[in-house]
Amino acid sequence: AAYVYADQAGTLYLEQSRDSSTWRVTATQAVTAGNSYAIQTPIIGRYVRARYVNGATAQGAFDLNTSIIF
């Protein structure tokens, strides 16, 4: 699972990999400025990461948290 707060728009991605080399996107969430979002996906890979891609404007306030729920 991943939680994000961003004061500027962007996209949150959850990605998974079997080998830490080839990554697959397993969930995405468009983020509008000034809002919080949480997404989750079943764990199917050995490695998991969250990635945030900024829009055109630099962030002033940003918070990204992840957790694995078994």
N, C-alpha and C positions, 0 to 999 in steps of 0.2 A: 504494500500500500504506500501511497505517497500523498503528502499534503503540501500545498503551496499557497503562499500569499504573495502577490506581486502588485506594486502600484502602477505598473505599466503592462500592457497586453503582451501575450506570448502564447506558447503551447507547451504543455507538460506531457512528457513521454515516460512510460514504463517500458523497459527493454529487458530481454532475457537472452542468455547464451549458454550453450553446452560447453564451449571451449574457451571462453573469454576473448575470442577473436572475432567471431561472426555474431552480430547482435540482431535480434528481431524485435520489432515494436509489438508489444502485446496489449497496450492500452494508450489512448491519447485523450487529452482534454484541452480544449481551447480555453484560455484564461483572459477574462476581460479586466481592464484596469481597476484596481482597488478592491478586488474580490478574492475570496479564499475558495479553494477547491480541493477535494480529496478524490482519488481514484484507487481502484484495486483490481487485481487480476490474479487468477490462480498461478501458483509457482509451477512452471514446467521445465525450467532450465536450472543448471547448477549455479549460474551467476545471474544476479539481478541488479539493475541500476535504474535510477531516475535521472532524467535529463530535461532541462528547461531551455527552450529556444526563445530568446527575447524578440520582441517586435522592433520597430524602428527607433523607439525612444529608450534611452538608458534608464535602468531601474534606480529609484531613490530609496525604496524599502522593499526588501525581498526576504522570504523565509521558505526554505524547502526542507521537509522532514520525510524520512522513510522508516518503514518498519516491516518486519516479516511476521506474519501471523500463521502459526502452525495449527 
